[in-house]
Amino acid sequence: QFETTQFTKSISSNRCLFQTPHFRVLKILSEVKISLKMNVFSVLLIAGCVAVSSAANLRREEGPVMGYPTAGVPILPEHLDFADGVETSDFVFDVLERTPNQGQGGTVQGRESVNTPALQGQGIALSLFTVEEGGQNLIHYHPRATELLYVIKGTIEVGFTDTTGTLHANTVKAGQATVFPRALLHFQRNIGKGTSQYISMLNSENPGVMSFPRVFATLPADILAQALRTPIEDIKALQSRVVPPQLSAGGENPDYDGAAGPNGNAPVPALGGYMPAMPTGDKTKEELYQLLAQYLKK
């Protein structure tokens, strides 16, 4: 049995034993003097407290939904398995029916909780990328998510930089997967023949994306010029080319090249266009020079 004085003291100082997290329960046990005659009922009582307090905290330890600063957002109450109003059929959804975010180098079709009810409160989002030969998904990062990428078709080059300045670059083929740690700059580029396709899964309902055009849109030209040790005129010229109208002052930018689509975050095409295959067969020296000159113009 517990000594009555010590047990009462522990209860009063911790309010209610049944509402105390399990690690506090263990701390109480270390402070309470237990006699050698402690009976089986006391052991079961303490074990039950630990189990109840642990179960109560299982869902709470998942943390709040991140990335929604305003009211009326998809939040999953603790007593629900999934969002209220979600029907059985909602758990199957067509990714390809989403209107593509179209760039000159490919498309992105995303599924997040704001457009897919079954994902509400589940802490996950996904995007399907279809990238043309030589196309690249712009350098970017997700402030609120780690990314798991699975290649469905083709071969892509991927890479990310860590906080030590180390580049981690790899080649990923169909059937393989890679991971980009949370909030680290990364990219993907199609280096195979033909179109590549891959799916990106992120552990946040609203992972966010910060691509290079957005960096150039939000930072002052003089700040970028100083950081890059580049004339401010060159920075402004670069801004006018890569920042889409919707991110530009006044919502207009007639100099935008359109490569990354209307939102400025879709796949861009290969620089200078695709490299054609060299013709085969016997050629004279003059024909070879002509072919080489044509090739270098591409």
C-alpha positions as a printed NumPy array, in Angstrom:
array([[  0.   ,   0.   ,   0.   ],
       [  0.984,   3.643,  -0.5  ],
       [  1.776,   5.609,   2.609],
       [ -1.304,   7.851,   2.952],
       [  0.523,  11.116,   3.604],
       [  2.848,  10.792,   0.627],
       [  0.004,   9.712,  -1.707],
       [ -2.215,  12.657,  -0.657],
       [  0.689,  15.074,  -1.075],
       [  1.421,  13.789,  -4.587],
       [ -2.241,  13.992,  -5.632],
       [ -2.695,  17.54 ,  -4.35 ],
       [  0.454,  18.781,  -6.048],
       [ -0.501,  17.196,  -9.404],
       [ -4.263,  17.951,  -9.266],
       [ -5.589,  14.774, -10.829],
       [ -3.633,  11.614, -11.422],
       [ -5.894,  10.527, -14.286],
       [ -5.227,  13.783, -16.204],
       [ -1.46 ,  13.631, -15.779],
       [  0.674,  12.595, -18.791],
       [  2.362,   9.241, -18.352],
       [  5.824,  10.676, -17.822],
       [  4.491,  12.706, -14.87 ],
       [  2.866,   9.597, -13.471],
       [  6.256,   7.888, -13.491],
       [  7.75 ,  10.914, -11.769],
       [  5.102,  10.657,  -9.057],
       [  6.002,   7.027,  -8.532],
       [  9.633,   7.957,  -8.009],
       [  8.613,  10.482,  -5.337],
       [  6.082,   8.271,  -3.548],
       [  7.322,   5.832,  -0.961],
       [  6.035,   2.378,  -1.853],
       [  6.068,  -0.317,   0.761],
       [  7.125,  -3.849,  -0.034],
       [  3.529,  -4.915,   0.563],
       [  2.128,  -2.991,  -2.422],
       [ -0.822,  -5.03 ,  -3.641],
       [ -1.816,  -6.064,  -7.146],
       [ -4.712,  -3.611,  -7.275],
       [ -2.34 ,  -0.649,  -6.809],
       [ -0.144,  -1.854,  -9.654],
       [ -3.138,  -2.198, -11.98 ],
       [ -4.401,   1.24 , -10.966],
       [ -1.118,   2.931, -11.864],
       [ -0.825,   0.975, -15.122],
       [ -4.335,   2.057, -16.057],
       [ -3.465,   5.705, -15.436],
       [ -0.439,   5.446, -17.693],
       [ -2.471,   3.78 , -20.464],
       [ -5.302,   6.333, -20.299],
       [ -2.986,   9.334, -20.288],
       [ -0.963,   7.89 , -23.184],
       [ -4.043,   7.201, -25.321],
       [ -5.394,  10.679, -24.653],
       [ -2.208,  12.21 , -25.99 ],
       [ -1.756,  10.043, -29.114],
       [ -3.702,  12.32 , -31.434],
       [ -2.63 ,  15.496, -29.669],
       [  1.03 ,  14.718, -30.405],
       [  0.365,  15.022, -34.153],
       [  0.361,  18.792, -33.702],
       [ -1.841,  21.473, -35.257],
       [ -2.517,  21.808, -38.952],
       [  0.146,  24.123, -40.356],
       [ -0.054,  26.718, -43.068],
       [ -3.542,  28.173, -42.586],
       [ -3.361,  31.618, -40.964],
       [ -7.039,  32.539, -41.378],
       [-10.326,  31.328, -39.924],
       [-12.604,  28.824, -41.606],
       [ -9.822,  26.471, -42.647],
       [ -9.936,  22.652, -42.849],
       [ -9.2  ,  21.575, -39.273],
       [ -9.928,  18.001, -38.165],
       [-11.404,  17.771, -34.635],
       [ -9.756,  15.2  , -32.396],
       [-12.897,  13.104, -32.111],
       [-13.231,  12.556, -35.891],
       [-11.372,  10.076, -38.106],
       [-11.845,  12.348, -41.107],
       [-13.458,  15.657, -41.921],
       [-17.178,  16.082, -41.336],
       [-19.234,  15.657, -44.506],
       [-16.686,  13.506, -46.349],
       [-18.361,  10.557, -48.089],
       [-16.941,   7.168, -49.038],
       [-16.604,   8.134, -52.69 ],
       [-14.464,  11.16 , -51.726],
       [-11.591,   8.869, -50.743],
       [-10.955,   8.187, -54.44 ],
       [-10.151,  11.266, -56.513],
       [ -8.921,  11.846, -60.047],
       [ -5.599,  13.681, -60.107],
       [ -5.652,  14.062, -63.895],
       [ -8.954,  15.949, -63.836],
       [ -7.317,  18.882, -62.057],
       [ -6.726,  21.874, -64.329],
       [ -2.97 ,  21.776, -65.053],
       [ -0.618,  24.54 , -64.002],
       [  0.911,  24.84 , -67.466],
       [  4.467,  25.913, -68.176],
       [  6.43 ,  25.735, -71.396],
       [  8.325,  22.736, -70.024],
       [  5.426,  20.717, -68.586],
       [  2.493,  20.691, -66.205],
       [  1.669,  20.344, -62.508],
       [ -1.646,  18.98 , -61.217],
       [ -1.976,  19.385, -57.462],
       [ -4.271,  17.927, -54.835],
       [ -4.561,  19.681, -51.461],
       [ -7.213,  19.796, -48.758],
       [ -8.764,  22.956, -50.201],
       [ -9.762,  21.045, -53.368],
       [ -9.91 ,  17.469, -52.059],
       [-12.197,  16.945, -49.011],
       [-10.733,  13.538, -48.086],
       [ -7.341,  15.19 , -47.43 ],
       [ -8.74 ,  17.664, -44.905],
       [ -7.105,  17.151, -41.535],
       [ -4.837,  14.36 , -42.799],
       [ -1.66 ,  16.437, -43.088],
       [ -0.803,  15.457, -46.662],
       [ -0.871,  16.885, -50.189],
       [  0.304,  15.663, -53.581],
       [  1.173,  16.9  , -57.064],
       [  1.543,  15.095, -60.39 ],
       [  4.3  ,  16.43 , -62.664],
       [  4.481,  15.802, -66.407],
       [  7.745,  17.253, -67.727],
       [  8.835,  17.444, -71.344],
       [ 12.266,  16.29 , -72.498],
       [ 14.868,  18.694, -71.119],
       [ 12.293,  20.498, -68.961],
       [ 12.977,  21.51 , -65.384],
       [ 10.877,  22.066, -62.286],
       [ 12.216,  25.376, -61.009],
       [ 14.486,  25.589, -57.983],
       [ 12.162,  25.993, -55.012],
       [ 11.444,  24.943, -51.445],
       [  8.433,  24.061, -49.305],
       [  8.458,  26.004, -46.005],
       [  6.057,  23.633, -44.263],
       [  6.76 ,  20.158, -45.667],
       [  9.155,  17.343, -46.438],
       [  8.708,  15.97 , -49.965],
       [  8.712,  12.339, -51.095],
       [  8.969,  11.963, -54.874],
       [  8.257,   8.792, -56.892],
       [  9.145,   8.543, -60.587],
       [  6.427,   6.92 , -62.705],
       [  8.04 ,   7.312, -66.124],
       [ 11.374,   8.495, -67.459],
       [ 14.658,   9.516, -65.872],
       [ 15.168,  12.727, -63.93 ],
       [ 18.044,  14.55 , -62.296],
       [ 17.302,  15.794, -58.776],
       [ 19.21 ,  17.704, -56.158],
       [ 18.975,  19.745, -52.985],
       [ 21.377,  21.855, -50.953],
       [ 21.673,  21.521, -47.179],
       [ 22.544,  24.144, -44.577],
       [ 26.259,  23.359, -44.877],
       [ 26.194,  24.346, -48.552],
       [ 26.525,  20.761, -49.762],
       [ 24.749,  19.767, -52.97 ],
       [ 23.099,  16.328, -52.892],
       [ 22.478,  15.415, -56.548],
       [ 21.156,  12.102, -57.89 ],
       [ 19.653,  10.46 , -60.944],
       [ 16.249,   8.875, -60.314],
       [ 14.669,   6.389, -62.723],
       [ 11.15 ,   4.978, -63.089],
       [ 10.271,   2.872, -60.055],
       [ 12.654,   4.782, -57.766],
       [ 11.927,   7.43 , -55.146],
       [ 13.806,  10.263, -53.451],
       [ 13.204,  12.639, -50.56 ],
       [ 13.767,  16.368, -50.121],
       [ 14.088,  17.464, -46.472],
       [ 11.765,  20.164, -45.259],
       [ 12.449,  23.763, -46.338],
       [ 15.621,  22.963, -48.335],
       [ 16.114,  24.265, -51.895],
       [ 15.682,  21.525, -54.504],
       [ 14.991,  20.908, -58.193],
       [ 14.071,  18.224, -60.743],
       [ 15.028,  18.045, -64.425],
       [ 14.069,  15.563, -67.132],
       [ 17.341,  14.182, -68.531],
       [ 15.855,  11.171, -70.312],
       [ 14.332,  10.665, -73.719],
       [ 10.703,  11.688, -74.067],
       [  8.305,  12.894, -71.392],
       [  8.897,  12.101, -67.723],
       [  6.204,  11.814, -65.076],
       [  6.486,  11.727, -61.298],
       [  4.33 ,  12.278, -58.251],
       [  5.284,  14.443, -55.299],
       [  3.839,  13.758, -51.833],
       [  4.184,  16.331, -49.041],
       [  3.454,  15.947, -45.336],
       [  1.359,  19.107, -44.966],
       [ -2.128,  20.101, -46.036],
       [ -0.705,  23.407, -47.214],
       [  3.03 ,  22.859, -47.882],
       [  3.61 ,  26.171, -49.657],
       [  6.064,  26.683, -52.501],
       [  8.695,  29.407, -52.908],
       [ 10.21 ,  29.296, -56.39 ],
       [ 12.956,  31.5  , -57.815],
       [ 10.592,  33.876, -59.669],
       [  8.925,  34.594, -56.342],
       [ 12.311,  35.337, -54.778],
       [ 13.051,  37.861, -57.51 ],
       [  9.561,  39.314, -57.185],
       [  9.658,  39.87 , -53.439],
       [ 13.226,  41.088, -52.894],
       [ 14.326,  44.619, -53.894],
       [ 16.608,  44.847, -56.925],
       [ 19.346,  46.671, -54.996],
       [ 19.38 ,  43.952, -52.322],
       [ 19.755,  41.229, -54.963],
       [ 22.385,  43.249, -56.818],
       [ 24.484,  43.613, -53.68 ],
       [ 24.115,  39.953, -52.706],
       [ 24.976,  38.676, -56.186],
       [ 27.595,  41.379, -56.89 ],
       [ 25.787,  42.125, -60.124],
       [ 24.849,  45.522, -61.63 ],
       [ 21.352,  46.531, -60.613],
       [ 20.389,  47.02 , -64.276],
       [ 21.125,  43.342, -64.94 ],
       [ 19.018,  42.333, -61.921],
       [ 16.078,  44.437, -63.109],
       [ 16.343,  42.913, -66.581],
       [ 16.291,  39.432, -65.038],
       [ 13.29 ,  40.335, -62.889],
       [ 11.336,  41.564, -65.89 ],
       [ 11.994,  38.309, -67.738],
       [ 11.192,  35.756, -65.001],
       [  8.513,  37.423, -62.831],
       [  4.946,  36.771, -64.094],
       [  2.439,  39.654, -64.307],
       [  0.445,  38.533, -61.26 ],
       [  3.575,  38.931, -59.114],
       [  4.606,  42.219, -60.705],
       [  3.747,  45.725, -59.543],
       [  0.355,  46.72 , -60.942],
       [ -0.249,  43.183, -62.199],
       [  1.511,  43.853, -65.498],
       [  4.828,  42.722, -66.992],
       [  4.978,  42.778, -70.793],
       [  8.572,  41.475, -70.709],
       [  7.738,  38.188, -68.95 ],
       [  8.906,  35.274, -71.139],
       [  6.07 ,  32.977, -69.981],
       [  8.368,  29.975, -69.53 ],
       [  7.136,  29.15 , -66.021],
       [  3.442,  29.666, -66.774],
       [  1.025,  32.323, -65.51 ],
       [  1.85 ,  31.607, -61.866],
       [  5.598,  31.542, -62.371],
       [  6.051,  28.111, -60.776],
       [  5.381,  25.56 , -63.56 ],
       [  8.115,  23.532, -65.33 ],
       [ 10.293,  25.505, -67.753],
       [ 11.684,  24.189, -71.078],
       [ 15.263,  23.256, -71.832],
       [ 17.492,  26.303, -72.199],
       [ 17.793,  27.068, -75.905],
       [ 15.316,  24.351, -76.859],
       [ 15.829,  20.643, -77.391],
       [ 19.132,  19.334, -78.721],
       [ 18.395,  17.383, -81.951],
       [ 20.17 ,  14.12 , -82.643],
       [ 23.084,  14.389, -85.063],
       [ 22.449,  12.792, -88.49 ],
       [ 24.242,   9.545, -89.164],
       [ 26.016,   8.271, -92.287],
       [ 29.077,   9.324, -94.259],
       [ 29.572,  13.088, -94.568],
       [ 32.124,  15.302, -96.228],
       [ 34.189,  17.706, -94.123],
       [ 32.11 ,  20.64 , -95.406],
       [ 28.817,  18.894, -94.514],
       [ 30.133,  18.107, -91.042],
       [ 31.043,  21.752, -90.46 ],
       [ 27.567,  22.828, -91.568],
       [ 25.882,  20.305, -89.284],
       [ 28.059,  21.385, -86.371],
       [ 27.205,  25.054, -86.97 ],
       [ 23.474,  24.229, -87.034],
       [ 23.801,  22.162, -83.882],
       [ 25.567,  24.952, -81.975],
       [ 22.81 ,  27.425, -82.907],
       [ 20.18 ,  25.302, -81.127]])
